[in-house]
Amino acid sequence: MKKELLSLIILFSLLISSEDSERENYRDEHLLGELGKISTKHILKYEKIAIHLSNQEDKSHFYLIMALEIEQRTEDLKNKFYSYQDYYINKINKYETVLNLPNYSNYILKIDLGNVQLSNETYTINEEYNLNKKRVRRASHIYLQQLRLYITSLTTHRNYFQALDKLYHCSTLDDFRLGTKLYDTEIIKILHRKNQG
């Protein structure tokens, strides 16, 4: 962890030196490319890096770069989530139809965070330190919030899918009993969450 943070600090400090806007845009693109190699867990600890930057203008720029990276990762996370969700929903619908079971998948919480606006497609370097700091805090908060929602939703989909899969592929009476027990457990969880929500 310290190695990744230190390499990020060194990378950022080496790239801070340019002054003209053409070089600055190239520098930012290069920095964002390099940030892609660092884990999200470490990117979200941006404050540990920011404290090592003494110049407020550099800190402001650093916050903007971190916000852009986190916003991109949030968008990637959302796309990945919808891909997995669609996969599970299609498989669940197939199993419920083939096994002639009630459509309990309709009761699984559907997540649609399409209306959350993270940022504009293009950006301008805002020298306003506080705005950039707020932007990166908001971006990291949204990322963590969506991650928790996605994990909960996908866990429910996966567990229900696995119960249906076990039921679908049972070949013995014991397999059928185990599959039915697992299925009943997941239905109880789904209905409990439905009644809470």
Steps between C-alpha positions, in 0.01 A plus 500: 500500500773748595682421176192587289438821695863602475508430125184708457655790692818483294305470174281796585791718616698426182207593282415822684790696354351603162339841449346535154152362440592263215761328712265514797225315310751238387627474857147452634422229244826325582433528873148361460643212297751423774232525770312222323776264609442571870228318694181683589562425867816712482348771282228552762775579751586815305525709818812308605662627182357851513661574835841467335424777250596837645380731222122564514478533121663159459265355762203647317617347174566170677145496639362564153704214351390267781136602450523426127653159566244406765214620279630282216527200731146562625375493142699179433358347818146586390550343156650186652212476748233527229678234298499258795145591595376432146682166497338390827154625406507313168615176666248536785213563259601193298510275807172633642330434165650154444433391860150652488565705814349832609689803372666609826770681307254790467538555875877534492604860546579657163761769509492781250737784579493635148391845614805566719702765320865468590668753277509654156667315214753777460667674786677823564767537757337674787761672709241531776648268761179450699290412193746235389527361852119479526482338158742221590325442834164479324641268235651263757179507708290413194742222404485339844122542524443338161746223576305404814169501311645297215653239730170455686298471181740266322533279807121459505491423127792258524360312801157464340659390173710239682191366679315469169805346334524240776131421459530486121795261500389264777516135402424322827235536766761634743610760243135598455447538876816709535404711198149555635636599842746745343226639274260549794772677699569744217128567444459586868794744474362659183152544647646634825700764309191584293294559814776716653539717191 
